[in-house]
Amino acid sequence: MNRRTFLSNTGVFAVSVYAVPVTRWLARPGASAAPHDAPQLRNDFAPSAPVNRWLSSPDEAPAAQTGRGRRVSLRDVEELWDAAEEARRWDAKYGGGNAKNASLTDYLQQRTTPLLSSPYTESIGRELFSVSSELSRLVGWSHFDNGRHALAQRHFIQALSLARAGGNVELGAYVLSTMALQALLRGYPSEAIDMCQGAYERAKTLAAPRVLAFTRLIEARAHARANDPRAAATALAASESLLDQAQTRPADEPTWIGYLTHARLSGDAAEIYRDLHNPKAALNWNAQAASMPANTSTRCVGIRHAVVGTAYLQRGDLDSGLHLGLQAVELLKRVESTRARDYVRGVTSALEPWKGEARVQQFLRHTRSQLAMAV
């Protein structure tokens, strides 16, 4: 499959696509990935022959790679991690459809692939494959956020394979939980639950508590989408407990999971109870959620306004629901995110009992004009 076809094939989400790569990762989360793990990705991110030979090794972490050319240095790897961090900042502020995120695919191809083909030591090789996995995950996330779900799946599969190849079980669990989040938001909560539980079980003796907390938090969200309040509460409590443990082991944690705090969990918990149609619990959790700077976490703050606004509407409070709905629209018109607009649709759906009121009609017209979306 040529690269143009790959990049233009946005397609539709198919949860069955995840079955084989997820099973392989669960069987050997830290083993080298076989070349056939994600063959459809190779023209978008094409390691050279030495890298493919390395990927085919079934039981070894990345060995030192020799050959001609400049040896990959720690500074090269740090540059890639810096690029990943910058991509996360832009994504949070401008959404997955922003111009810089759109160039991340080219960066992955033009900067990372040559490094994978260069000489490196074993320790640098581990880091190189790990950061390549995170960059691929971020490309997948930007596609997911912008509604290009088939492309997102391919990059997530690639990220999982690279984490596996780099022997990074911790990052693999994070990637797999991100894949589960996509699955649950696309209407497959049962599959998402299986993926999260598998990620947790395979990583529980190797991953930092904060990483494991993320797997249990996404599991809780999936149980809520499956309308299972008891299982959702159990998984949420487990996530809280793991975050408590994380306070005593901060030095052991990867930097890329540092954003997950108790205050951030509270925001997700509000969404969990909104999905369970328990507005009282949703609003109680929201009261514990820390305020976030809207100028840097624009999409997250806008989504939270939409979630809490919907909870108020579930409780019958039209004034508060409309107020937060308007705040969500004002923030989310600044970002390119199909996912964020889906949360605004949650507000407009919850307004159905009041659809005949003039101020509701005004809100709907305002939403259509500001977000260019059907409501």
C-alpha positions as CSV (number, residue, x, y, z in Angstrom):
1,M,0.0,0.0,0.0
2,N,1.5,3.3,-1.0
3,R,1.9,6.2,1.3
4,R,-0.7,8.5,-0.4
5,T,-3.3,5.8,-0.1
6,F,-2.4,5.3,3.5
7,L,-2.7,8.9,4.4
8,S,-6.0,9.5,2.5
9,N,-7.7,6.4,3.9
10,T,-9.5,7.9,6.9
11,G,-12.0,5.0,6.9
12,V,-14.2,4.1,9.8
13,F,-13.4,2.7,13.2
14,A,-13.3,-1.1,13.4
15,V,-12.6,-2.5,16.9
16,S,-11.7,-5.9,15.5
17,V,-8.6,-4.4,14.0
18,Y,-7.1,-4.3,17.5
19,A,-7.6,-8.0,18.2
20,V,-4.3,-9.3,16.9
21,P,-1.8,-6.6,17.9
22,V,-3.4,-6.4,21.4
23,T,-3.2,-10.2,21.8
24,R,0.4,-10.2,20.8
25,W,1.3,-7.4,23.2
26,L,-0.6,-9.1,26.1
27,A,1.3,-12.3,25.4
28,R,4.7,-10.7,25.3
29,P,4.5,-7.0,26.2
30,G,8.2,-6.5,26.4
31,A,9.3,-8.7,23.5
32,S,10.5,-7.5,20.1
33,A,7.6,-7.1,17.6
34,A,7.5,-9.3,14.5
35,P,7.4,-7.4,11.2
36,H,3.9,-8.5,10.5
37,D,2.5,-6.9,13.6
38,A,1.4,-3.8,11.6
39,P,2.3,-4.3,8.0
40,Q,0.0,-1.6,6.8
41,L,2.0,1.0,8.6
42,R,5.4,0.4,7.0
43,N,5.0,2.9,4.2
44,D,4.0,5.7,6.6
45,F,6.8,4.9,9.1
46,A,9.3,2.7,7.3
47,P,12.3,1.4,9.3
48,S,15.2,0.2,7.1
49,A,16.2,-3.4,6.7
50,P,18.4,-3.4,9.9
51,V,15.5,-2.2,12.0
52,N,13.1,-4.8,10.5
53,R,15.7,-7.5,11.2
54,W,15.8,-6.3,14.8
55,L,12.0,-6.1,15.1
56,S,11.8,-9.8,14.0
57,S,13.9,-10.9,17.0
58,P,11.3,-12.6,19.2
59,D,12.9,-12.5,22.7
60,E,15.4,-9.7,22.9
61,A,15.2,-6.1,23.9
62,P,17.0,-3.8,21.4
63,A,20.6,-4.8,20.9
64,A,23.3,-2.3,20.1
65,Q,23.2,-1.5,16.4
66,T,26.4,-1.0,14.5
67,G,27.2,0.3,11.1
68,R,28.2,3.4,9.3
69,G,27.1,6.9,10.1
70,R,26.9,9.0,13.2
71,R,25.9,7.1,16.4
72,V,22.6,8.2,17.9
73,S,23.3,10.2,21.0
74,L,21.3,10.9,24.2
75,R,20.8,14.5,22.8
76,D,19.0,13.0,19.8
77,V,16.7,11.1,22.0
78,E,16.1,14.1,24.2
79,E,15.2,16.2,21.1
80,L,12.5,13.6,20.2
81,W,11.1,13.7,23.7
82,D,11.0,17.5,23.5
83,A,9.1,17.2,20.2
84,A,6.6,14.9,21.9
85,E,6.1,17.3,24.8
86,E,5.6,20.2,22.4
87,A,3.1,18.2,20.4
88,R,1.2,17.5,23.7
89,R,1.1,21.2,24.5
90,W,-0.2,22.2,21.1
91,D,-2.8,19.4,21.1
92,A,-4.1,20.6,24.5
93,K,-4.4,24.2,23.4
94,Y,-5.5,23.9,19.7
95,G,-6.9,20.4,19.3
96,G,-5.8,17.4,17.2
97,G,-6.5,19.2,13.9
98,N,-3.9,22.0,14.5
99,A,-1.2,22.7,11.9
100,K,1.7,21.6,14.1
101,N,0.2,18.3,14.9
102,A,-0.4,17.8,11.2
103,S,3.3,18.1,10.6
104,L,4.1,15.5,13.3
105,T,3.7,12.6,10.9
106,D,6.3,14.1,8.7
107,Y,8.6,14.6,11.7
108,L,8.2,11.0,12.6
109,Q,9.1,9.9,9.1
110,Q,11.9,12.3,8.4
111,R,13.6,12.6,11.7
112,T,12.9,9.4,13.6
113,T,13.2,6.8,10.9
114,P,16.8,7.8,10.0
115,L,17.8,7.6,13.7
116,L,16.4,4.1,13.9
117,S,18.6,3.1,11.0
118,S,21.7,4.6,12.6
119,P,24.2,3.0,15.0
120,Y,23.2,3.1,18.7
121,T,23.9,1.5,22.0
122,E,21.5,-0.9,23.7
123,S,20.4,1.7,26.2
124,I,19.9,4.4,23.6
125,G,18.1,1.9,21.4
126,R,15.5,1.3,24.2
127,E,14.9,5.0,24.6
128,L,14.8,5.5,20.8
129,F,12.1,2.9,20.3
130,S,10.2,4.2,23.3
131,V,10.1,7.8,22.2
132,S,9.2,6.6,18.6
133,S,6.3,4.8,20.2
134,E,5.1,7.9,22.0
135,L,5.4,10.1,18.9
136,S,3.4,7.5,17.0
137,R,0.8,7.5,19.8
138,L,0.6,11.3,19.6
139,V,0.0,11.1,15.8
140,G,-2.7,8.6,16.4
141,W,-4.2,10.7,19.2
142,S,-4.4,13.8,16.9
143,H,-6.2,11.7,14.2
144,F,-8.5,10.3,16.9
145,D,-9.3,13.8,18.3
146,N,-10.0,15.0,14.8
147,G,-12.3,12.1,13.8
148,R,-9.9,10.2,11.5
149,H,-10.4,6.9,13.4
150,A,-8.9,4.4,11.0
151,L,-5.7,6.4,10.7
152,A,-5.7,6.7,14.5
153,Q,-6.0,3.0,14.8
154,R,-3.0,2.4,12.5
155,H,-0.8,4.7,14.4
156,F,-1.9,3.3,17.8
157,I,-1.1,-0.2,16.6
158,Q,2.3,1.1,15.4
159,A,2.9,2.7,18.8
160,L,2.1,-0.5,20.6
161,S,4.4,-2.5,18.4
162,L,7.3,0.0,19.0
163,A,6.8,0.0,22.7
164,R,6.8,-3.8,22.6
165,A,9.9,-3.7,20.5
166,G,11.6,-1.4,22.9
167,G,10.8,-3.6,25.9
168,N,8.8,-0.7,27.4
169,V,5.8,-2.5,29.1
170,E,4.9,0.7,30.9
171,L,4.5,2.7,27.8
172,G,2.7,-0.2,26.1
173,A,0.1,-0.2,28.8
174,Y,-0.4,3.5,28.3
175,V,-0.8,3.1,24.6
176,L,-3.2,0.2,25.0
177,S,-5.3,2.2,27.4
178,T,-5.4,5.1,24.9
179,M,-6.7,2.6,22.3
180,A,-9.3,1.5,24.8
181,L,-10.4,5.1,25.2
182,Q,-10.9,5.3,21.5
183,A,-12.9,2.1,21.5
184,L,-15.3,3.2,24.3
185,L,-15.9,6.6,22.7
186,R,-16.7,4.8,19.5
187,G,-19.3,2.7,21.2
188,Y,-17.4,-0.5,22.2
189,P,-17.2,-0.3,26.0
190,S,-17.0,-4.0,26.5
191,E,-13.9,-4.3,24.3
192,A,-12.4,-1.2,26.0
193,I,-12.9,-2.9,29.4
194,D,-11.0,-6.0,28.2
195,M,-8.2,-3.9,26.9
196,C,-7.8,-1.9,30.1
197,Q,-7.9,-5.0,32.3
198,G,-5.4,-6.7,30.1
199,A,-3.1,-3.7,30.2
200,Y,-3.3,-3.6,33.9
201,E,-2.7,-7.3,34.5
202,R,0.4,-7.4,32.2
203,A,1.9,-4.2,33.6
204,K,1.0,-4.3,37.3
205,T,4.4,-5.5,38.5
206,L,6.4,-3.3,36.1
207,A,4.6,0.0,35.6
208,A,4.5,3.0,37.9
209,P,1.4,3.5,40.0
210,R,0.3,6.6,38.1
211,V,0.4,4.6,34.8
212,L,-1.6,1.8,36.3
213,A,-4.0,4.5,37.6
214,F,-4.6,5.6,34.1
215,T,-5.6,2.1,33.0
216,R,-8.1,1.8,35.8
217,L,-9.5,5.2,35.1
218,I,-10.2,4.4,31.5
219,E,-11.7,1.1,32.6
220,A,-14.0,3.1,34.9
221,R,-15.1,5.3,32.0
222,A,-15.8,2.2,29.9
223,H,-17.9,0.6,32.7
224,A,-19.9,3.8,32.9
225,R,-20.5,3.7,29.1
226,A,-21.7,0.1,29.6
227,N,-24.1,1.4,32.4
228,D,-22.5,-0.6,35.1
229,P,-22.2,1.7,38.1
230,R,-20.8,-0.8,40.6
231,A,-17.9,-1.8,38.3
232,A,-17.3,1.8,37.4
233,A,-17.1,2.8,41.1
234,T,-14.7,-0.1,41.8
235,A,-12.3,0.8,39.0
236,L,-12.5,4.5,39.9
237,A,-11.6,3.7,43.5
238,A,-8.7,1.5,42.4
239,S,-7.4,4.4,40.2
240,E,-7.6,6.7,43.3
241,S,-5.7,4.2,45.4
242,L,-3.0,3.9,42.8
243,L,-2.7,7.7,42.7
244,D,-2.2,7.7,46.5
245,Q,0.6,5.2,46.0
246,A,2.2,7.5,43.3
247,Q,2.7,10.2,45.9
248,T,5.3,8.1,47.6
249,R,7.2,7.1,44.4
250,P,7.5,10.2,42.2
251,A,11.0,9.4,41.1
252,D,9.9,6.1,39.5
253,E,7.4,7.7,37.2
254,P,7.8,8.6,33.5
255,T,7.3,12.3,32.9
256,W,4.6,11.8,30.2
257,I,2.0,10.6,32.8
258,G,2.7,13.5,35.3
259,Y,-0.6,15.3,34.3
260,L,-2.7,12.6,36.0
261,T,-3.4,13.9,39.4
262,H,-6.3,13.5,41.9
263,A,-7.8,16.8,40.6
264,R,-7.6,15.5,37.0
265,L,-9.2,12.2,38.1
266,S,-12.0,14.2,39.7
267,G,-12.8,15.8,36.3
268,D,-13.0,12.4,34.6
269,A,-15.1,11.1,37.5
270,A,-17.6,13.8,36.8
271,E,-17.9,12.5,33.3
272,I,-18.2,8.9,34.6
273,Y,-21.2,9.8,36.7
274,R,-22.7,12.0,33.9
275,D,-22.6,8.9,31.7
276,L,-24.3,7.0,34.5
277,H,-27.0,9.7,34.6
278,N,-26.2,10.4,38.3
279,P,-25.9,14.3,38.2
280,K,-25.6,14.6,41.9
281,A,-22.4,12.5,42.0
282,A,-21.1,14.1,38.9
283,L,-21.4,17.6,40.4
284,N,-19.8,16.4,43.7
285,W,-16.8,15.1,41.8
286,N,-16.6,18.3,39.7
287,A,-16.3,20.3,42.9
288,Q,-13.1,18.4,43.7
289,A,-11.6,18.9,40.3
290,A,-8.9,21.6,40.1
291,S,-9.4,24.5,37.8
292,M,-7.2,24.3,34.7
293,P,-5.8,27.3,32.7
294,A,-8.0,27.7,29.7
295,N,-5.3,29.4,27.7
296,T,-3.2,26.2,27.7
297,S,-5.7,23.4,28.4
298,T,-8.3,24.9,26.2
299,R,-9.9,21.7,24.9
300,C,-9.9,20.0,28.3
301,V,-11.6,23.0,30.0
302,G,-14.1,23.3,27.3
303,I,-15.0,19.6,27.4
304,R,-15.3,19.8,31.2
305,H,-17.7,22.7,30.9
306,A,-19.8,20.7,28.4
307,V,-19.8,17.6,30.7
308,V,-20.8,19.6,33.8
309,G,-23.4,21.6,31.9
310,T,-24.9,18.3,30.8
311,A,-25.0,17.1,34.4
312,Y,-26.9,20.3,35.4
313,L,-29.4,19.7,32.6
314,Q,-29.8,16.1,33.8
315,R,-30.7,17.6,37.2
316,G,-33.2,19.9,35.6
317,D,-31.2,23.1,36.1
318,L,-31.6,24.9,32.7
319,D,-29.9,28.1,33.8
320,S,-26.6,26.5,34.9
321,G,-26.7,24.1,31.9
322,L,-27.0,26.9,29.4
323,H,-24.4,29.0,31.2
324,L,-21.8,26.2,31.1
325,G,-22.8,25.3,27.5
326,L,-22.1,28.8,26.3
327,Q,-18.7,28.7,28.1
328,A,-17.9,25.4,26.4
329,V,-18.8,26.8,23.0
330,E,-16.7,30.0,23.5
331,L,-13.6,27.8,24.4
332,L,-14.1,25.1,21.9
333,K,-14.5,27.4,18.9
334,R,-10.7,28.0,19.3
335,V,-9.8,24.3,18.8
336,E,-9.9,21.9,15.9
337,S,-11.4,18.8,17.6
338,T,-14.2,16.6,16.4
339,R,-14.2,14.9,19.7
340,A,-14.8,18.2,21.6
341,R,-17.7,19.0,19.4
342,D,-19.2,15.6,20.3
343,Y,-19.3,16.8,23.9
344,V,-21.2,19.9,22.9
345,R,-23.7,17.7,21.1
346,G,-24.2,16.0,24.5
347,V,-25.3,19.4,25.8
348,T,-27.7,20.0,22.9
349,S,-29.2,16.6,23.3
350,A,-29.8,17.2,27.0
351,L,-31.6,20.4,26.1
352,E,-34.4,18.5,24.3
353,P,-37.0,18.9,27.1
354,W,-36.7,22.7,26.7
355,K,-36.3,22.9,22.9
356,G,-39.3,25.1,22.5
357,E,-37.9,27.9,24.7
358,A,-36.5,31.0,23.0
359,R,-33.2,31.1,24.9
360,V,-32.6,27.4,24.0
361,Q,-33.2,28.1,20.4
362,Q,-30.8,31.0,20.6
363,F,-28.1,28.8,22.2
364,L,-28.6,26.2,19.4
365,R,-28.2,28.9,16.7
366,H,-25.1,30.3,18.4
367,T,-23.6,26.8,18.6
368,R,-24.2,26.2,14.9
369,S,-22.6,29.5,13.9
370,Q,-19.6,29.3,16.2
371,L,-18.7,25.6,15.8
372,A,-20.0,25.1,12.3
373,M,-21.8,21.9,13.4
374,A,-25.2,20.4,13.1
375,V,-27.1,20.4,16.4
